[in-house]
Amino acid sequence: MAKIPVVDDLIKKNLHGLSVHYGRLVMKVYLRITLLVFGKASPYLIRGLYRSLTGNKEARINEFLEGTKIWAEDVLKITKTKLIVFNEINVPEKGHMVFLNHVNEMDFPYDCYVIRKPFLANQVIKKALFAYWWMVAMGSQVFDNSKAMSVAISVKNLIEGLKTTSYIVYPEGKNTYSEEILPLKKGMVKIAFDQKIPVFVVLKSGVTTYQNYQKGNVVGYMSLGVHDPTDFSSWEEFQTYLTNLMQTKKQELDVITETERIKLSKV
């Protein structure tokens, strides 16, 4: 699981030495959150708080999930990005992990927009109080893997949560800052295998272009459907299968997404 972007943390790490214009773009995108929350997204905030007070958890989650779309639409507008979903992405309503590649700080709003599901996040999100509060409000869980007991509790909470929703997971374990799919980490794959949780795979491409261009980008998404861990004899076999699948299909998605970006640049 990769950590959800946190602005203060990005400043401290200087965006891993990436370009100055990319750092400024990320800061612009994340600093706009507060303006949107108390502006365009405020109706969702108010309704979400009301649903929370009345004990309607499902309605509360839906309001906050809808609110994240406002952020994504704002990012699309200020970056003049074309977002393309190349096939139908029908994420199962509940009971699934959604495995999705994690590129950089710019992909989070689009993941919220396209998939519209809560996240299974790293506990580092707790460092950003407002972001952490919103993430929890939209139904996300923090997976604590600091020790054996906390892992057991986190898995128990995950199983309980899957009764009503599906969760987005970043199985590479970190921002890659690359279009290349890294080998999937053991953690979430093994949990999916051990707990017999089906995995719905989604890929995205084009997010690294923000590291070179601030505007005129094309971001593409593609669904690879559901994959059942019970079809495999071991978690290692399941891990290898998913890694190979995501790496192979990602190359195909890269080609068609870049083709669209080139077309857009010539307009």
TAMOHU-V100971 format. One line per field, one symbol per residue. ss: DSSP state (H for helix, E for strand, L for the rest). phi: phi as a letter, one per 40 degrees, with the letter a starting at -180 (. if undefined). Layout:
# TAMOHU-V100971
ss = ???
phi = ???
This chain:
# TAMOHU-V100971
ss = LLLLLLHHHHHHLHHHHLLHHHHHHHHHHHHHHHHHHLLLLHHHHHHHHHHHHLLLHHHHHHHHHHHHHHHHHHHHHHHLLEEEELLLLLLLLLLEEEEELLLLLLLHHHHHHHHLLLEEEEHHHHHLHHHHHHHHHLLLEEELLLLHHHHHHHHHHHHHHLLLLLEEELLLLLLLLLLLLLLLLHHHHHHHHHLLLEEEEEEEELHHHHHLLLLLLEEEEEEEEEELHHHLLLHHHHHHHHHHHHHHHHHHHHHHHHHHHHHHHLL
phi = .cccdbddcccdcfffgcdcccdcccccccccdcccdcbcccccccccccccccgccccccccccccccccccccdccbfcbbbbcacbbcddagbcbcacbbacccdcccccccfbcbbbcccdccbdcccccccccgcbbccbcadccccccccccdccccbabbcbbccgaccfaccccdcccdccccdcccfccbcbbbbagcccccbbcbgcbbbbacbgcbccccbcacccccccccccccccccccdccccdcccdcccc
